[in-house]
């Protein structure tokens, strides 16, 4: 894991006073994000919107993703915190084309799916083989015929030092 600690100071006439005060240090860590779009039951999405986040564990589809997050030490490693991920609630729209074998809908129809966008992080220094294994676990468990999984270029996360 590559980290850098930076201590910024105020610019201008207040700089001397800022340098004498306790500096605020930040830590930068280089990671890649993995964002997975995962379908859930409409009732699950509705319960979450009302504040019942515990319903995520009860959702059969989402439980498969949680198991991967909880058993993949490469994902969501924040030192004192593990299995870190964020969830955004939404919907995904699509049209089923000929040749598809959809989990939802039928050929020719336009559909909306209750979907969670789940973002987690992997250290940018993770080997290609380890990253490929994690991505394969996600795609193998995904209920859609064609999973939507984004892998970012390396980026920096910032936290307190």
C-alpha positions in Angstrom: 0.0 0.0 0.0 1.5 3.3 -1.0 0.7 6.2 1.3 1.8 9.8 1.5 1.3 12.2 4.4 0.9 15.9 3.5 0.8 18.8 6.0 -0.8 21.8 4.3 -0.3 25.4 5.6 -2.3 28.5 5.0 -1.0 30.9 2.3 -0.5 34.6 2.6 -0.2 36.8 5.8 -1.7 34.1 8.0 0.9 31.5 7.0 3.3 32.1 9.9 0.5 31.8 12.5 -0.8 28.6 10.8 2.7 27.1 10.8 3.0 27.7 14.5 -0.4 26.2 15.2 -0.9 22.4 15.1 -0.8 21.5 11.4 -3.6 19.4 9.9 -2.0 16.3 8.2 -3.7 14.3 5.5 -2.9 10.8 4.3 -3.2 9.9 0.6 -3.5 6.3 -0.4 -3.5 5.0 -4.0 -6.4 2.7 -4.7 -8.7 1.6 -7.5 -12.5 1.6 -7.1 -14.7 -1.3 -8.0 -18.3 -0.3 -8.6 -20.8 -3.1 -9.0 -24.4 -2.5 -10.1 -26.5 -5.1 -8.3 -30.2 -5.8 -8.6 -32.4 -6.1 -5.5 -36.0 -6.7 -4.8 -38.2 -3.5 -5.1 -39.3 -4.1 -1.5 -35.6 -4.0 -0.4 -35.0 -0.7 -2.1 -38.2 0.7 -0.6 -37.2 -0.5 2.9 -33.8 1.1 2.5 -35.3 4.4 1.4 -37.3 4.4 4.7 -34.1 3.9 6.7 -34.2 0.1 7.2 -30.7 -0.8 5.9 -30.7 -4.1 7.7 -33.0 -5.3 5.0 -30.0 -5.5 2.7 -28.7 -8.6 4.6 -32.1 -10.3 4.1 -32.2 -9.7 0.4 -31.2 -13.0 -1.2 -29.5 -11.4 -4.2 -27.5 -8.8 -2.2 -26.5 -11.4 0.4 -24.3 -13.0 -2.3 -22.5 -9.8 -2.9 -22.0 -9.2 0.9 -20.4 -12.7 1.2 -17.9 -11.7 -1.4 -17.1 -8.4 0.2 -16.7 -10.0 3.6 -14.5 -12.9 2.4 -12.2 -10.9 0.1 -9.5 -9.3 2.2 -8.3 -7.3 -0.8 -11.6 -5.4 -0.9 -12.4 -2.4 1.4 -9.2 -2.6 3.5 -8.9 0.6 5.5 -6.6 -0.7 8.2 -8.7 -0.5 11.4 -11.8 -1.0 9.2 -12.4 -3.8 6.8 -15.0 -4.8 4.2 -15.6 -1.1 3.6 -18.2 -0.3 0.8 -20.7 2.3 0.0 -24.2 1.8 -1.4 -26.2 4.2 -3.6 -29.9 3.4 -4.3 -31.4 3.7 -7.7 -32.8 2.0 -10.8 -31.3 0.8 -14.1 -33.2 0.9 -17.3 -32.7 -1.4 -20.3 -34.2 -2.9 -23.5 -33.9 -6.6 -24.0 -32.6 -7.4 -27.5 -33.0 -10.7 -29.4 -30.6 -13.3 -28.2 -30.6 -12.2 -24.6 -31.5 -14.5 -21.7 -32.6 -11.8 -19.2 -33.1 -12.4 -15.5 -35.8 -9.7 -15.7 -38.1 -8.9 -18.6 -38.5 -10.4 -22.1 -37.2 -9.8 -25.6 -38.3 -6.5 -27.0 -39.5 -5.0 -23.7 -38.2 -2.0 -21.9 -37.7 -2.5 -18.2 -36.5 -0.9 -15.0 -34.7 -2.8 -12.3 -34.3 -1.8 -8.6 -30.5 -1.5 -8.4 -27.8 -0.7 -5.9 -24.5 0.8 -7.0 -22.0 -0.7 -4.6 -18.5 0.8 -4.5 -15.5 -0.7 -2.7 -11.8 -0.2 -3.0 -8.7 -2.3 -3.7 -5.1 -1.2 -3.2 -3.6 -0.1 -6.5 -0.6 -2.4 -5.9 -2.9 -5.5 -5.9 -1.5 -7.9 -8.5 -3.3 -8.5 -11.7 -3.9 -12.1 -10.8 -5.4 -11.2 -7.4 -7.6 -8.5 -9.0 -8.7 -11.0 -11.7 -9.7 -13.5 -9.0 -11.8 -10.9 -7.1 -13.5 -9.7 -10.3 -14.2 -13.3 -11.4 -15.9 -13.9 -8.0 -18.1 -10.8 -8.6 -19.1 -11.7 -12.1 -19.7 -15.4 -11.2 -22.1 -14.4 -8.4 -23.9 -11.7 -10.3 -27.5 -12.5 -11.2 -27.5 -10.6 -14.5 -26.6 -12.2 -17.8 -24.2 -9.3 -18.4 -23.0 -7.8 -15.1 -22.1 -4.1 -15.0 -18.9 -3.8 -13.0 -16.6 -0.7 -13.3 -12.9 -0.8 -12.4 -11.3 2.6 -12.1 -7.8 3.7 -12.9 -5.6 4.3 -9.8 -6.8 7.3 -7.8 -5.9 8.7 -4.4 -8.2 8.5 -1.3 -7.6 11.2 1.3 -8.0 10.7 5.0 -6.7 12.1 8.3 -3.1 11.1 9.0 
